[in-house]
Amino acid sequence: MAIRLPRIVNSKKVPKGYFAVYVGENQKRFLIPVWFLNHPLFQDLLGMSQEEFGYSHPTGGLTIPCNENTFLKVTSRMY
């Protein structure tokens, strides 16, 4: 089974079944499958985001307050 990491996309379009999150100091944009929302590891990331930003995110999108490497390590465990 191949591991598919979140996709980095420059386009503003988000394909059906995905949503965009912004990660790290440079606010790199990743497209995440919507089923991640039910995963306990991703829910922990959402909790961190809520503690840091509340419900007002600086980019206008969902911002995850961790570095990119940590984000990739966590999300790679969800598959």
Rosetta constraint file for C-alpha pairs under 8 A:
AtomPair CA 3 CA 76 HARMONIC 6.90 0.50
AtomPair CA 3 CA 79 HARMONIC 6.67 0.50
AtomPair CA 4 CA 76 HARMONIC 7.35 0.50
AtomPair CA 4 CA 79 HARMONIC 7.57 0.50
AtomPair CA 5 CA 72 HARMONIC 7.00 0.50
AtomPair CA 5 CA 75 HARMONIC 6.98 0.50
AtomPair CA 5 CA 76 HARMONIC 5.88 0.50
AtomPair CA 6 CA 30 HARMONIC 5.97 0.50
AtomPair CA 6 CA 31 HARMONIC 5.81 0.50
AtomPair CA 6 CA 32 HARMONIC 5.53 0.50
AtomPair CA 6 CA 33 HARMONIC 7.86 0.50
AtomPair CA 6 CA 72 HARMONIC 7.49 0.50
AtomPair CA 6 CA 75 HARMONIC 7.37 0.50
AtomPair CA 7 CA 30 HARMONIC 5.36 0.50
AtomPair CA 7 CA 31 HARMONIC 5.17 0.50
AtomPair CA 7 CA 32 HARMONIC 7.07 0.50
AtomPair CA 8 CA 28 HARMONIC 7.54 0.50
AtomPair CA 8 CA 29 HARMONIC 5.94 0.50
AtomPair CA 8 CA 30 HARMONIC 4.57 0.50
AtomPair CA 8 CA 31 HARMONIC 6.32 0.50
AtomPair CA 9 CA 29 HARMONIC 6.55 0.50
AtomPair CA 9 CA 30 HARMONIC 6.36 0.50
AtomPair CA 9 CA 31 HARMONIC 6.92 0.50
AtomPair CA 10 CA 29 HARMONIC 7.43 0.50
AtomPair CA 14 CA 18 HARMONIC 6.34 0.50
AtomPair CA 14 CA 19 HARMONIC 6.31 0.50
AtomPair CA 14 CA 20 HARMONIC 7.05 0.50
AtomPair CA 14 CA 31 HARMONIC 7.28 0.50
AtomPair CA 15 CA 19 HARMONIC 7.83 0.50
AtomPair CA 17 CA 33 HARMONIC 5.79 0.50
AtomPair CA 17 CA 34 HARMONIC 5.59 0.50
AtomPair CA 18 CA 31 HARMONIC 5.93 0.50
AtomPair CA 18 CA 32 HARMONIC 5.19 0.50
AtomPair CA 18 CA 33 HARMONIC 4.31 0.50
AtomPair CA 18 CA 34 HARMONIC 5.16 0.50
AtomPair CA 19 CA 31 HARMONIC 5.45 0.50
AtomPair CA 19 CA 32 HARMONIC 5.37 0.50
AtomPair CA 19 CA 33 HARMONIC 6.53 0.50
AtomPair CA 19 CA 34 HARMONIC 6.41 0.50
AtomPair CA 20 CA 29 HARMONIC 6.45 0.50
AtomPair CA 20 CA 30 HARMONIC 5.59 0.50
AtomPair CA 20 CA 31 HARMONIC 4.57 0.50
AtomPair CA 20 CA 32 HARMONIC 6.18 0.50
AtomPair CA 20 CA 61 HARMONIC 7.13 0.50
AtomPair CA 20 CA 62 HARMONIC 7.09 0.50
AtomPair CA 21 CA 29 HARMONIC 5.68 0.50
AtomPair CA 21 CA 30 HARMONIC 5.39 0.50
AtomPair CA 21 CA 31 HARMONIC 6.47 0.50
AtomPair CA 21 CA 32 HARMONIC 7.20 0.50
AtomPair CA 21 CA 61 HARMONIC 6.42 0.50
AtomPair CA 21 CA 62 HARMONIC 4.94 0.50
AtomPair CA 21 CA 63 HARMONIC 5.69 0.50
AtomPair CA 21 CA 64 HARMONIC 6.87 0.50
AtomPair CA 22 CA 27 HARMONIC 4.88 0.50
AtomPair CA 22 CA 28 HARMONIC 5.32 0.50
AtomPair CA 22 CA 29 HARMONIC 4.56 0.50
AtomPair CA 22 CA 30 HARMONIC 6.31 0.50
AtomPair CA 22 CA 59 HARMONIC 7.69 0.50
AtomPair CA 22 CA 61 HARMONIC 7.07 0.50
AtomPair CA 22 CA 62 HARMONIC 6.17 0.50
AtomPair CA 22 CA 63 HARMONIC 4.62 0.50
AtomPair CA 22 CA 64 HARMONIC 6.07 0.50
AtomPair CA 23 CA 27 HARMONIC 4.83 0.50
AtomPair CA 23 CA 28 HARMONIC 5.24 0.50
AtomPair CA 23 CA 29 HARMONIC 6.53 0.50
AtomPair CA 23 CA 30 HARMONIC 7.54 0.50
AtomPair CA 23 CA 63 HARMONIC 5.97 0.50
AtomPair CA 23 CA 64 HARMONIC 5.10 0.50
AtomPair CA 23 CA 65 HARMONIC 6.47 0.50
AtomPair CA 23 CA 66 HARMONIC 6.50 0.50
AtomPair CA 23 CA 67 HARMONIC 6.52 0.50
AtomPair CA 23 CA 68 HARMONIC 5.97 0.50
AtomPair CA 23 CA 71 HARMONIC 7.47 0.50
AtomPair CA 24 CA 28 HARMONIC 6.48 0.50
AtomPair CA 24 CA 64 HARMONIC 7.28 0.50
AtomPair CA 24 CA 65 HARMONIC 6.44 0.50
AtomPair CA 24 CA 66 HARMONIC 5.58 0.50
AtomPair CA 24 CA 67 HARMONIC 4.36 0.50
AtomPair CA 24 CA 68 HARMONIC 5.34 0.50
AtomPair CA 25 CA 67 HARMONIC 7.01 0.50
AtomPair CA 27 CA 63 HARMONIC 7.67 0.50
AtomPair CA 28 CA 68 HARMONIC 7.88 0.50
AtomPair CA 32 CA 36 HARMONIC 7.05 0.50
AtomPair CA 35 CA 39 HARMONIC 7.28 0.50
AtomPair CA 36 CA 42 HARMONIC 6.13 0.50
AtomPair CA 36 CA 78 HARMONIC 7.52 0.50
AtomPair CA 37 CA 42 HARMONIC 6.28 0.50
AtomPair CA 37 CA 43 HARMONIC 6.47 0.50
AtomPair CA 38 CA 42 HARMONIC 7.47 0.50
AtomPair CA 38 CA 43 HARMONIC 7.02 0.50
AtomPair CA 39 CA 43 HARMONIC 6.19 0.50
AtomPair CA 39 CA 78 HARMONIC 7.13 0.50
AtomPair CA 40 CA 44 HARMONIC 6.28 0.50
AtomPair CA 41 CA 45 HARMONIC 6.66 0.50
AtomPair CA 41 CA 74 HARMONIC 6.93 0.50
AtomPair CA 41 CA 75 HARMONIC 7.71 0.50
AtomPair CA 41 CA 78 HARMONIC 7.33 0.50
AtomPair CA 42 CA 46 HARMONIC 6.25 0.50
AtomPair CA 42 CA 74 HARMONIC 7.83 0.50
AtomPair CA 42 CA 75 HARMONIC 7.31 0.50
AtomPair CA 43 CA 47 HARMONIC 6.16 0.50
AtomPair CA 44 CA 48 HARMONIC 6.37 0.50
AtomPair CA 45 CA 49 HARMONIC 6.26 0.50
AtomPair CA 45 CA 64 HARMONIC 6.57 0.50
AtomPair CA 45 CA 65 HARMONIC 7.94 0.50
AtomPair CA 46 CA 50 HARMONIC 6.16 0.50
AtomPair CA 46 CA 64 HARMONIC 7.06 0.50
AtomPair CA 47 CA 51 HARMONIC 6.20 0.50
AtomPair CA 48 CA 52 HARMONIC 6.18 0.50
AtomPair CA 48 CA 64 HARMONIC 7.32 0.50
AtomPair CA 48 CA 65 HARMONIC 6.76 0.50
AtomPair CA 49 CA 53 HARMONIC 5.83 0.50
AtomPair CA 49 CA 54 HARMONIC 7.07 0.50
AtomPair CA 49 CA 62 HARMONIC 7.96 0.50
AtomPair CA 49 CA 63 HARMONIC 6.46 0.50
AtomPair CA 49 CA 64 HARMONIC 5.30 0.50
AtomPair CA 49 CA 65 HARMONIC 5.83 0.50
AtomPair CA 50 CA 54 HARMONIC 4.37 0.50
AtomPair CA 50 CA 55 HARMONIC 6.33 0.50
AtomPair CA 52 CA 65 HARMONIC 7.15 0.50
AtomPair CA 53 CA 57 HARMONIC 5.86 0.50
AtomPair CA 56 CA 60 HARMONIC 7.52 0.50
AtomPair CA 57 CA 61 HARMONIC 6.13 0.50
AtomPair CA 57 CA 62 HARMONIC 6.18 0.50
AtomPair CA 57 CA 63 HARMONIC 6.19 0.50
AtomPair CA 58 CA 63 HARMONIC 7.61 0.50
AtomPair CA 59 CA 63 HARMONIC 7.15 0.50
AtomPair CA 66 CA 70 HARMONIC 6.50 0.50
AtomPair CA 66 CA 71 HARMONIC 6.51 0.50
AtomPair CA 67 CA 71 HARMONIC 6.33 0.50
AtomPair CA 68 CA 72 HARMONIC 6.14 0.50
AtomPair CA 69 CA 73 HARMONIC 6.16 0.50
AtomPair CA 70 CA 74 HARMONIC 6.15 0.50
AtomPair CA 71 CA 75 HARMONIC 6.08 0.50
AtomPair CA 72 CA 76 HARMONIC 5.89 0.50
AtomPair CA 73 CA 77 HARMONIC 6.72 0.50
AtomPair CA 74 CA 78 HARMONIC 7.17 0.50
AtomPair CA 75 CA 79 HARMONIC 7.69 0.50
